[in-house]
Amino acid sequence: MPFVVELLIAIALVISGIFGLVGSFGLIKLKDTVQRLHAPTKATTLGVGGVLVASMIYFFAKTGNVSIHELMITVFLFLTAPITANFIAKAYLAKNTKPDELPGASGDFGWSIYDDPPGSDKAG
């Protein structure tokens, strides 16, 4: 295997290791749920993505074919992590925020975590 390919693989693995370490450290050290939300969804996702990129480079250099499996895993990971983070954030808001603590909504329907806008005669 050429030195340049091995260097690219090593760089991708080192970068992914750094992202994984930072994400894991953030998950342990950050205090509340909203702060902890960013560590696994951002840093650790990039860490796993780097390992998958290194794997794609290795198998392309070894066999000459692009590995669709790693590509599909990478795409699935990068599509689902933000959606999962959004669901966790909405669940946290619904559980820990009262309607009167929210700022006024600019639209006619209020906030998505409550049925009626705060201050309406149906809220409560």
N, C-alpha and C positions, 0 to 999 in steps of 0.2 A: 504494500500500500504506500502511495507517495507521502512524503513528509508533510506537504501542504494539507492533504486530507486529514492526516492525523492531528495536525495543528488545529484545524477547524473543529474537529471533534472534541479535542481537549478544551478549546476556548468555549464551545457550547456547554460542555459539562461543568466547567468552572463557573461560568455565569449562572447556569441553572442551580448549581450548589449554593452560590451566594444568595440568589433569590429565595431558595428553599430555606436557608438558614435564617435570613431576615424575616421571612413569613412565619416560621415556627417561633422565633424569638418574640415577634410581635404578638402572636396568639397567646403566648404565656404571659408577657409583661403588661400588655394593655389592660386597662381597668374595666371598662364596661362593654356591653355587647356591641354597641355601634362602633366603638373604636376597634374591637376585635374583628369586626366584620371585614375590614380592609386587608388584614394580614393574609387570611387564606384565599380570599378571592382575587387579590392582585398579585402579591409576591409569590405565593406558593404556586399559583396557576402558571406564572412565567417560569418558575423552577421546573415544573413538570413538562412544560412546553419545550424548554431547553433540552431536556433529556430526550424527548421525542425527536427533536430536530437533529440531535447528535446521532440518534439511532437511524434516522432516515439517511443522513450523510454516510454513515458506516455501511449500511446495506446497499446504498447506491454505488459506493466505491468497490464493494466486495462482489456484487452480482451484476451491476450495470443496469438494474431495474429500479424504478421508483417504488418504494413500499407504500401501497395504498392504506394499509392498516394503520401505520403511524400517522399518516396524513388525516385519516378519518378520526382518529382519537384526538388529535390536536384540534381539529375543527370543532368536534363535539365539546371538548373541554373549554375552548374559548367562547363558544356560544352559550353553554349552560352556566358557567360561573357567574356572569353578571346577572342572569335571571334568578339564580339561587340567592345571590346577595340582595336583590330587590325584594324577594319574598321574605327573607329574614328581616330586612329593615322594616317592611310593612307590618309584619307580625309584632316586632318590637314596638313600633309606634302605636299600634292598636291596643297593645297590652299596657303600655306605660304612659300614654298621653291622654289627658281628658279633653273633651271638646272645647272647654273654655280656655285651655292653655295654648291652643293653636291660633296663629294670626288669622285675620279675616281672609276668606276665600275670594278670589277675583271673579269667579264664575257663578252661575246660578245654582250649582249643585253642591257646593261645599267641598269638604275633603272626602277622599275616596274611602277612608276607613270608618266613616260615619254615614248613617242613612240621610240625615238632614243637616243643613248648615247650622253651625252654632248660632244661637240667638233666635232661631225660628220657633214658632209656637208649637211645632211637633217634636222638637228635640227634648230629650230628657229622660 
